[in-house]
Amino acid sequence: MSSLLINESFETYYLSLYADRWEGLRKSLLEERPAFAFSEGLCVPYFLDYASVLAARSVRLPSSPAGSSSLSEPSSPAEPSSPAEPCTVLDACAAPGGKSLVIASALPPGFSLLSNELSADRRRRLSDALDKHLDSETREQVRVSGFDAAAQGRRKSEHGRYAAILLDAPCSSEAHVLKDGRALAAWTPARPRFLARRQWALLSSAFLLLTAGGSLVYATCALTHEENDGVARRLLEKYGPAATLDRPDFAEGEATEFGRIILPDNSGIGPMYVARFRKVF
């Protein structure tokens, strides 16, 4: 491997996390793998990593006053919370749009999806993806917005607005860093710490935006405990009995303290970390 694609600090950091596993994991992150053609409920397939499908399908929607249903399972048609205010799902950091498409394809009648993306350029690509892949009826159930999801929780008028939330947070994305010489050269151990602070701001805000009884899925494509279980732990510690753990249903990957992580060295998909919570009150 070219010396231009080696950052000793990066190697030392991830070797400390994964020990003897790191060499094989690193190799799997660099491999090109065929994308999954997701087509359920779409006009044309959308290609993405299957681990992203599993993360999006982990979102639970209230299907009746008695319970909830996962997007990965068939459910009976759900009624909106009231005729004037349909139940809304929030995809808080939605670009490029794959997870929004997975959610939109399974929305029950009476539900809507708000696909949010702060970046204007990424928001345009998100809108294009929704327009291309959704039929007109489903597209009408989906709106696009551009607010700062980390700051939205400070607005009390927004608290309790969403029936379910997917937060696929910006993260270290080591698979991308390894394939980008400039990103790898710029990497320092401060990067995961900085991103974990941003992720915590996003997750804490999302919890405030969630209605009582609602489902919150936190996902990253990061490898670090600091950005994954470390952030999940903060939510449970801060909100105590108001936040309960609701582990993902899928079997792929391996269990962590608070969720599951799918790694490509033993799954052929990912990386993807998923933790799920329920807001009690």
C-alpha positions, 0 to 999 in steps of 0.5 A: 500500500502506498505510504500516501494512504497510511496515517500512523495515528489512525492505524494506532487508534483503530488497532487499540480498539480492534486489536488483532481484528483490525487488519481484516476489518481494515481490508474489508472496509477497502473492498468494493462490494455490490450495493443492494437494490432496494425496490419495495414500493419504489418506481425504480430501485435505489442502490444502497448498503443493505445495512442501511435498509436494516437501520431504516427498518428499525424505526417503529411506528405506532399502529394502534393504541395498544402497540407499535410495528417495525417497518420491517414487518407488515402491519395493519393500516394505522390511523392518524393521531387526529384527523387534523394532525397526521402522525409524522416520522422524522428522518433527521439527517436524511441525505442522500435519501436511501433510508427515507425511501425505505421508510416512505415505502412502508408508511401506513395511511395517515402517516407522513415523513419529514426528510430533513437535511441541513445542507442545501446541496445535499437537500437538493439531491435528497429531493431529486432522489425522492422525486425519482424513486417514489410514485406520486401518491407516496411522494405526497406523504413526504416533505423535505426541510432544512433545519438544524436538527441539533438546535431544533430541540431548543424550541419548546413548540417542537417538543413531542411533534414526531411519532418516530425519528431516525437519526443517521448521524454524521460520523467518522465514516472510516470506510470513506476516510480510508479510501480518500487520501486527503481525508486520511492525511487530515485525520486525528484522534480529535475527530471522533471526539468532535463528532461524538459531541455533535452526535450527542447534540443531535440525539438529545434534541431528537429525543425532545422532538419525539412524542411520548411512546415514540421510537427513536433510532440512532445510527452511524457508520462509525467504528468507535465506541465513543460515537456509538454506545458512548452516545447512546449511554449519554441519552439513557443517563440524561433522560433516565426513566423517560428513555428506555432501550428497545433493541433492534430486531435484526440478527445481522452483526453483533450485539453491543452494550446498547445496540448492534453493530454490523461490520463488513469483515463478518457480515459482508455489509456495513459498517452500521451501528444501530441503537433504538429507544422508546420515549416513555413520557 
